[in-house]
């Protein structure tokens, strides 16, 4: 998806650049260099944007602070993009015996920032649109509270036993104990079982408080695991550890959570 997106961007921008520079002398490879250097650097920075979004997801509960964080992040994002882009162009021009002039730096930096600002939030919107479509196809999970399955006079501190998954207009139930591991992902927690992942809208902390602590263990800020699916735990020199699941997935095990495992065992 990303390769196709940036390839289309390069072709479209090359056409625009060629039209804008009609009547000026330039080699046929120059528009390709101008646009491909920008696109390649931007593509390389997409993982950085995703990491930042994972730390500051745009959600209603923290919309103002996290949106402000993204607004501020566009400044270093644009500076890195421009410096790397100009560096690539200067190297290629030097290699071909020419010279690349970026122009008046303050003016050009501001001009490029305006473009990068639009590009950053366009990419972010594309990511959120992709997640929305993917979650609709995968199905969204929600926990069935005790109030939905247990008479009021029998309700205690019963842990939820089933997940209700809504997928493409259909609903079906999944047993909570079948969840193998959980992973925080932006505004959601992905519940992994039987080779599939079902997104649950909420935070890892809120979900942790609802699950049975004798069955599920928090092993990392972004991960939780079902005890029954742990195959082995390998200590690392850093003091952390690595968990190998029976389904061959590997999860990080932060040392801050290892004391809880010892207590449960």
Buried (B, 14 or more C-beta within 10 A) or exposed (E): EEEEBBEEBBEEBBEEBBEEEEEEEEEEEBBBBBBBBBBBBBBEBBEEBBEBBEEBBBBEEBEEEBBEBBEEBBEEBBBBBBEBBBEBBBEBBEEEEEEBEEEEEEEEBEEBBEEBBEBBBEBBEBBBEEBEEEBBEBBBBBBBEBEEEBEEEEEEEEBBBBBBBBBEEEEEEBEBBBBBBBBBBBBBBBBBBEEEBBBBEBBBEEBBEEBBEEBBBBBBEBBBBBEEBBEEBEEEEEEBBEBBBEEEBEBBBBEEBBEEBEEEE
